[in-house]
Amino acid sequence: MVFPLNFRNVLFVVLSLFSLNVVASTQDEIDHLLNFVASTDCKYERNGTLHSGAEAVEHINNKYDYYSDDITSTEDFIEYSATKSKMSGKYYKIHCKGAPVIKSQDWLLTELQAYRFLQVTDE
């Protein structure tokens, strides 16, 4: 049996493909940020204690798993997993040699913008 293509069917297919691209893109961005944190020489401050990038990624991944149902964008990932302690309310900070201390949220959003720019210019 052959079904005629109508506008609704075509629209459904196009939107489905688009949403798959968005999910793949978001996961690519999150993976990039996790690799960025893991490979940094900067120190990640959490509740007054400095951690290496590898230690920070372990903590971020734990929070990512916990909040995964609430995360629909890379910005959500940053907000829920890598911005501040939900227990103490203290913001996570990044300490890079020769640079002012910066909130992890700002640091990650800056890297996300750079990554997105590179993705657009590479196409």
Backbone as numpy.savetxt, mean C-alpha at the origin, in Angstrom:
# Nx Ny Nz CAx CAy CAz Cx Cy Cz
-26.71 -22.95 -28.09 -27.55 -21.78 -28.09 -26.66 -20.54 -28.09
-26.90 -19.60 -28.94 -26.13 -18.36 -29.06 -26.93 -17.22 -28.45
-26.26 -16.47 -27.57 -26.92 -15.33 -26.95 -26.44 -14.06 -27.64
-27.38 -13.21 -28.02 -26.96 -11.97 -28.66 -26.28 -11.06 -27.64
-25.25 -10.36 -28.09 -24.57 -9.39 -27.23 -25.43 -8.14 -27.13
-25.73 -7.76 -25.94 -26.43 -6.50 -25.77 -25.56 -5.58 -24.92
-25.98 -4.38 -24.79 -25.20 -3.37 -24.10 -24.87 -3.79 -22.67
-25.83 -4.36 -21.97 -25.61 -4.77 -20.58 -24.53 -5.85 -20.47
-24.57 -6.81 -21.37 -23.57 -7.88 -21.34 -22.17 -7.32 -21.60
-22.06 -6.46 -22.60 -20.77 -5.87 -22.93 -20.28 -5.02 -21.76
-21.16 -4.21 -21.20 -20.79 -3.37 -20.07 -20.32 -4.21 -18.88
-21.00 -5.30 -18.61 -20.62 -6.19 -17.52 -19.21 -6.75 -17.73
-18.93 -7.18 -18.93 -17.60 -7.74 -19.24 -16.52 -6.67 -19.08
-16.77 -5.48 -19.61 -15.79 -4.41 -19.54 -15.55 -4.00 -18.08
-16.59 -3.84 -17.31 -16.43 -3.47 -15.90 -15.74 -4.57 -15.10
-16.02 -5.81 -15.42 -15.35 -6.92 -14.74 -13.86 -6.90 -15.01
-13.48 -6.69 -16.26 -12.06 -6.62 -16.61 -11.40 -5.44 -15.94
-12.08 -4.30 -15.90 -11.53 -3.11 -15.26 -11.31 -3.35 -13.77
-12.28 -3.98 -13.11 -12.13 -4.21 -11.67 -11.01 -5.19 -11.39
-10.77 -6.16 -12.26 -9.64 -7.06 -12.09 -8.33 -6.30 -12.22
-8.27 -5.36 -13.15 -7.07 -4.53 -13.30 -6.82 -3.70 -12.06
-7.87 -3.14 -11.48 -7.72 -2.32 -10.28 -7.20 -3.16 -9.13
-7.74 -4.37 -8.95 -7.29 -5.25 -7.88 -5.83 -5.62 -8.10
-5.49 -5.99 -9.32 -4.10 -6.36 -9.62 -3.19 -5.17 -9.38
-3.61 -4.00 -9.81 -2.81 -2.80 -9.64 -2.62 -2.48 -8.16
-3.66 -2.57 -7.38 -3.57 -2.30 -5.95 -2.61 -3.29 -5.29
-2.72 -4.56 -5.63 -1.82 -5.55 -5.04 -0.38 -5.31 -5.48
-0.18 -4.92 -6.73 1.17 -4.58 -7.20 1.74 -3.41 -6.41
0.90 -2.41 -6.16 1.35 -1.23 -5.40 1.69 -1.61 -3.96
0.86 -2.43 -3.34 1.11 -2.86 -1.97 2.40 -3.68 -1.90
2.57 -4.58 -2.86 3.80 -5.38 -2.90 5.02 -4.48 -3.06
4.89 -3.47 -3.91 6.00 -2.53 -4.09 6.33 -1.82 -2.78
5.31 -1.34 -2.08 5.55 -0.63 -0.82 6.17 -1.54 0.23
5.72 -2.78 0.29 6.31 -3.73 1.25 7.79 -3.97 0.92
8.11 -4.11 -0.36 9.51 -4.27 -0.76 10.32 -3.01 -0.47
9.70 -1.86 -0.68 10.34 -0.57 -0.39 10.72 -0.48 1.08
9.79 -0.84 1.96 10.06 -0.79 3.40 11.11 -1.83 3.78
10.98 -3.04 3.25 11.91 -4.11 3.59 13.34 -3.79 3.21
13.51 -3.06 2.12 14.87 -2.81 1.60 15.45 -1.46 2.05
14.73 -0.71 2.85 15.22 0.61 3.25 16.34 0.51 4.29
17.21 1.49 4.27 18.22 1.63 5.32 17.69 2.51 6.45
16.53 3.11 6.23 15.91 3.96 7.24 15.38 3.09 8.38
15.17 3.72 9.51 14.60 3.02 10.68 13.14 3.41 10.82
12.33 2.44 11.18 10.90 2.59 11.32 10.60 2.68 12.82
10.09 3.83 13.27 9.80 4.01 14.69 8.35 3.65 14.98
8.21 2.74 15.94 6.88 2.33 16.38 6.84 2.43 17.90
5.98 3.31 18.40 5.83 3.49 19.85 7.16 3.75 20.55
8.00 4.58 19.91 9.26 4.99 20.52 10.43 4.04 20.31
10.20 2.90 19.65 11.26 1.93 19.40 11.58 1.88 17.92
12.87 1.90 17.59 13.30 1.86 16.20 13.42 0.41 15.72
12.98 0.19 14.48 12.99 -1.15 13.88 13.60 -1.08 12.49
14.17 -2.19 12.06 14.68 -2.29 10.70 13.51 -2.40 9.73
13.81 -2.25 8.45 12.77 -2.41 7.43 12.14 -3.79 7.48
12.95 -4.83 7.66 12.43 -6.20 7.71 11.48 -6.38 8.90
11.85 -5.82 10.05 10.97 -5.90 11.23 9.68 -5.12 10.99
9.80 -3.98 10.34 8.61 -3.16 10.05 7.67 -3.90 9.13
8.20 -4.56 8.10 7.36 -5.29 7.15 6.61 -6.42 7.85
7.27 -7.08 8.77 6.60 -8.16 9.51 5.39 -7.60 10.26
5.58 -6.47 10.93 4.47 -5.84 11.67 3.38 -5.35 10.72
3.78 -4.70 9.63 2.82 -4.18 8.65 2.01 -5.34 8.05
2.66 -6.43 7.74 1.95 -7.59 7.19 0.94 -8.16 8.17
1.28 -8.18 9.45 0.34 -8.66 10.46 -0.91 -7.77 10.50
-0.69 -6.46 10.44 -1.83 -5.53 10.45 -2.62 -5.63 9.13
-1.90 -5.82 8.04 -2.54 -5.99 6.73 -3.48 -7.20 6.75
-3.01 -8.30 7.30 -3.85 -9.50 7.40 -5.07 -9.22 8.28
-4.86 -8.54 9.38 -5.94 -8.25 10.31 -7.02 -7.35 9.70
-6.59 -6.33 8.95 -7.53 -5.36 8.39 -7.87 -5.62 6.92
-7.52 -6.76 6.39 -7.69 -7.03 4.95 -9.11 -6.79 4.45
-10.12 -7.06 5.26 -11.50 -6.85 4.83 -11.85 -5.37 4.66
-11.10 -4.49 5.33 -11.35 -3.06 5.25 -10.53 -2.36 4.17
-9.60 -3.09 3.57 -8.66 -2.49 2.62 -9.13 -2.72 1.19
-9.44 -1.61 0.50 -9.87 -1.70 -0.90 -8.97 -0.91 -1.83
-8.01 -0.20 -1.26 -7.09 0.60 -2.08 -5.71 0.60 -1.41
-4.73 1.05 -2.13 -3.39 1.14 -1.56 -3.36 2.18 -0.45
-4.12 3.25 -0.61 -4.21 4.26 0.46 -4.81 3.66 1.73
-5.81 2.79 1.58 -6.37 2.08 2.74 -5.30 1.22 3.41
-4.52 0.53 2.58 -3.43 -0.31 3.11 -2.50 0.53 3.98
-2.11 1.70 3.48 -1.21 2.57 4.24 -1.88 3.02 5.54
-3.14 3.46 5.42 -3.85 3.96 6.60 -4.01 2.89 7.68
-4.46 1.72 7.29 -4.76 0.66 8.27 -3.52 -0.08 8.75
-2.53 -0.24 7.89 -1.41 -1.13 8.20 -0.12 -0.43 8.58
0.06 0.83 8.17 1.39 1.42 8.29 1.41 2.88 8.73
0.36 3.34 9.38 0.29 4.75 9.75 0.51 5.01 11.23
-0.21 4.28 12.07 -0.08 4.53 13.50 -0.54 3.32 14.30
-0.16 3.33 15.55 -0.56 2.28 16.46 -2.04 2.46 16.82
-2.80 1.43 16.66 -4.21 1.49 17.04 -4.35 1.45 18.57
-3.33 0.90 19.24 -3.38 0.80 20.70 -3.02 2.14 21.35
-1.88 2.71 20.99 -1.40 3.93 21.65 -1.85 5.20 20.92
-2.19 5.07 19.62 -2.55 6.23 18.82 -1.36 7.01 18.29
-0.13 6.54 18.60 1.08 7.22 18.14 1.35 6.90 16.68
1.71 7.94 15.94 2.06 7.77 14.54 3.41 7.07 14.40
3.52 6.21 13.41 4.81 5.61 13.08 5.63 6.68 12.36
6.94 6.66 12.61 7.83 7.65 12.01 9.00 6.96 11.33
9.55 7.65 10.35 10.68 7.14 9.59 11.90 8.01 9.89
13.02 7.36 10.23 14.28 8.02 10.52 15.28 7.61 9.43
15.57 8.54 8.52 16.55 8.30 7.47 17.76 9.19 7.73
18.93 8.63 7.57 20.17 9.36 7.82 20.21 10.63 6.97
20.47 11.76 7.62 20.62 13.03 6.92 19.31 13.68 6.50
18.18 13.15 6.98 16.87 13.72 6.61 16.04 13.92 7.87
15.12 14.88 7.82 14.25 15.06 8.99 13.35 13.83 9.19
12.97 13.61 10.42 12.03 12.52 10.73 10.70 12.85 10.07
10.06 11.83 9.49 8.80 12.01 8.77 7.82 10.93 9.19
6.54 11.26 9.17 5.52 10.24 9.45 5.57 9.17 8.36
5.40 7.93 8.76 5.45 6.83 7.80 4.39 6.98 6.71
3.24 7.51 7.07 2.17 7.71 6.10 2.64 8.63 4.97
3.28 9.74 5.32 3.77 10.68 4.31 4.87 10.04 3.46
5.75 9.31 4.11 6.86 8.63 3.43 6.33 7.62 2.41
5.34 6.83 2.82 4.78 5.81 1.93 3.93 6.42 0.82
3.18 7.47 1.13 2.38 8.13 0.08 3.28 8.77 -0.98
4.42 9.31 -0.54 5.38 9.89 -1.50 5.93 8.79 -2.40
6.28 7.65 -1.82 6.79 6.53 -2.62 5.71 5.99 -3.55
4.46 5.94 -3.08 3.36 5.48 -3.92 3.18 6.39 -5.13
3.25 7.70 -4.92 3.15 8.64 -6.04 4.27 8.42 -7.04
5.49 8.23 -6.55 6.63 7.99 -7.44 6.44 6.70 -8.22
5.97 5.66 -7.56 5.73 4.36 -8.22 4.66 4.51 -9.30
3.57 5.19 -8.98 2.49 5.37 -9.96 2.99 6.18 -11.16
3.79 7.20 -10.91 4.34 8.00 -12.00 5.18 7.13 -12.91
6.02 6.29 -12.34 6.85 5.41 -13.15 6.03 4.40 -13.95
4.93 3.94 -13.36 4.06 2.99 -14.07 3.43 3.65 -15.29
3.02 4.89 -15.15 2.40 5.63 -16.26 3.42 5.93 -17.36
4.62 6.32 -16.95 5.63 6.70 -17.95 6.24 5.48 -18.63
6.14 4.30 -18.00 6.66 3.07 -18.61 5.71 2.46 -19.63
4.46 2.90 -19.64 3.46 2.30 -20.55 3.62 2.74 -21.96
